[in-house]
Amino acid sequence: MLSHATQWASDVVVIDKSSTDRTAAMAAEFGPQVRVIQVPFSSQGETNAVEWVRYAKHDWIFVGTCSEVPTRKLIAVLTQVLATGEQSYDLVMVPRRMYSLGIHHPTSPWSVAYYPFLFHRQRAVITDKIHEHFKARDSGRVYTIPYADDCCVHHFTHPTAQRFVDIVTEYAKVETTVDRDPELAILDCFKRLRTALPGIFRTGADWPGILAAWGIYNLTNVLFIWEKSRGVDVPERYRQLTAEILRDQWGIGSKDIPTAGSSDAIVTLEDETLAREGRADVETAVLVSYWAASLLFGLRHPKTVLTALVQLPRLIAARAYRKVFPIVPGHKASRAH
């Protein structure tokens, strides 16, 4: 990012979110043109835009991340826009050519999108709300640059499957904080997933990975939105159920439960609870993943849809039976250490 930014920007500000790498040292190598601002760590999606733009020396600001590279033609076009219409616009929408897991395809959900990379900090609306950091007060004062392969910002995201899952989870946590109708938000996630399917299936041999990633992205959002709207303190509920079972099945009251330091303690409640939760999580994940994969695969092979729908009640019934009558092979009580 710095190697090209220092060629066309008179002032370059690096926002370092308390990184542990050599960010500050590497930035210093570019001289006084580059300034590093240290800020507290925050997750993906948590952008303190209102504060960060104050560090710039000029009102017109081009924002970008270390995973983005603008083309030379784009910078030339932006320079021309400011030279001829600086007073006419408050914000410039720039085409972003997106890559996910190394793939760019015109029919992928990650293809080309527009982002307000360039804005006037005194005239644009700046917020810390995710996906709405920079907006124009008047749509008539927005300039949009047409997309071309040589006139865009290349956005390299999701370098690995593991990093993709991490990023999606971080964003989902932040997006859940947005005040919106949970039912509509969930329906919107499913709508995005459904709408993208025809294009995903036209991406060639990469369609399984793109479909899995798009599904994970939207379904992770559904999960977090549902959990928040449900409003249930699950850990507390598990503690209550544990106490009830110990009381009803084993005649153990809360005062009879050994403390963590007791040498006579049978398997600790925490270990037992985690074990049960772990088994339940795995069973649920397998059930949902198997059925979802069968159904989505069936969109290309219709006969599979019927199979998936027929198997679903059977899977649910089997899951419910195991929940009531858990089978734990080789399970033995052991002493806590």
Secondary structure, 3 states (H helix, E strand, C coil): CHHHHHHHCCCEEEEECCCCCCHHHHHHCCCCCEEEEECCCCCCCCCCHHHHHHHCCCCEEECCCCCEEECHHHHHHHHHHHHHHCCCCCEEEEEEEEEECCECCCCCCCCEEEEEEEEECCCCEECCCCCCCEECCCHHHEEECCCECCECEEEEECCCHHHHHHHHHHHHHHHCCCCCCHHHHHHHHHHHHHHHHHHHCCCHHHHHHHHHHHHHHHHHHHHHHHHHHHCCCHHHHHHHHHHHHHHHHHCCCHHHCCCCCCCCCCCCHHHHHHHHHHHHHHHHHHHHHHHHHHHHHHCCCHHHHHHHHHHHHHHHHHHHHHHHCCCCCCCCCCCCC
